[in-house]
Amino acid sequence: MTVGQLVAGLAHEINNPLGGMKNCLYNLKKYENDAKKIKYLNLMETGVDLINNLIQRLLNLTNTSSHAFSRLNLKNVLDESLEFL
């Protein structure tokens, strides 16, 4: 995977919840109904959680101390990788 593909994927994953939260904010300003406000606040919370989970997964990629080493068959790994490509 190239850096460009990684950045594009991250931008997409972050922009989706941000766009949804921006829409929720717009609707919160518009509605006086408390039930609708609670609905949009819950949707915003979900969006924040999605972004937070994405950031945590990215941070986990850099955390090498949590990885356990084990023996593996390198030929099988390479064969599976080639099939994937």
Legacy VTK file of the C-alpha trace (Angstrom):
# vtk DataFile Version 3.0
C-alpha trace
ASCII
DATASET POLYDATA
POINTS 85 float
0.000 0.000 0.000
1.352 3.398 -0.901
1.317 6.388 1.396
-1.154 8.064 -0.959
-3.598 5.175 -0.656
-3.214 5.180 3.122
-3.870 8.918 3.334
-6.878 8.669 1.010
-8.348 5.858 3.103
-7.779 7.739 6.350
-9.257 10.925 4.936
-12.346 9.006 3.828
-12.741 7.264 7.204
-12.381 10.541 9.106
-14.457 12.720 6.765
-17.516 10.449 6.897
-18.183 10.856 10.638
-17.146 14.528 10.536
-19.632 15.203 7.745
-22.360 13.449 9.700
-21.559 15.435 12.833
-21.593 18.707 10.883
-25.044 17.795 9.583
-26.166 17.007 13.140
-24.939 20.401 14.350
-26.851 22.103 11.552
-30.016 20.246 12.563
-29.520 20.959 16.270
-29.524 24.682 15.501
-32.702 24.276 13.465
-34.886 22.106 15.723
-36.423 23.105 19.008
-37.742 19.592 19.626
-35.812 17.958 22.495
-36.273 14.428 21.087
-34.650 15.464 17.804
-31.820 17.174 19.653
-31.126 14.003 21.636
-31.196 11.981 18.401
-28.622 14.257 16.768
-26.443 14.375 19.869
-26.385 10.559 19.898
-25.410 10.512 16.222
-22.608 12.982 16.921
-21.373 10.829 19.779
-21.289 7.834 17.425
-19.248 9.862 14.923
-16.750 10.872 17.598
-16.474 7.231 18.705
-15.752 6.140 15.109
-12.941 8.678 14.789
-11.570 7.740 18.200
-11.547 4.026 17.286
-9.741 4.788 14.023
-7.062 6.776 15.845
-6.657 4.000 18.420
-6.203 1.423 15.646
-3.558 3.635 14.038
-1.744 4.015 17.334
-1.872 0.249 17.852
-0.044 -0.203 14.541
2.950 1.626 15.979
2.891 -0.207 19.306
5.312 -3.066 18.766
5.468 -4.073 22.422
2.029 -5.727 22.281
2.986 -8.075 19.450
3.971 -11.627 20.237
6.482 -13.446 18.086
5.790 -16.941 16.846
7.077 -19.343 14.252
5.424 -19.333 10.876
5.806 -20.904 7.489
7.193 -18.098 5.345
6.312 -19.894 2.116
2.626 -20.026 3.135
2.649 -16.355 4.073
4.197 -15.401 0.733
1.798 -17.651 -1.208
-1.217 -16.130 0.558
0.133 -12.629 -0.042
0.613 -13.311 -3.740
-2.916 -14.724 -4.011
-4.253 -11.595 -2.337
-2.407 -9.350 -4.786
LINES 1 86
85 0 1 2 3 4 5 6 7 8 9 10 11 12 13 14 15 16 17 18 19 20 21 22 23 24 25 26 27 28 29 30 31 32 33 34 35 36 37 38 39 40 41 42 43 44 45 46 47 48 49 50 51 52 53 54 55 56 57 58 59 60 61 62 63 64 65 66 67 68 69 70 71 72 73 74 75 76 77 78 79 80 81 82 83 84
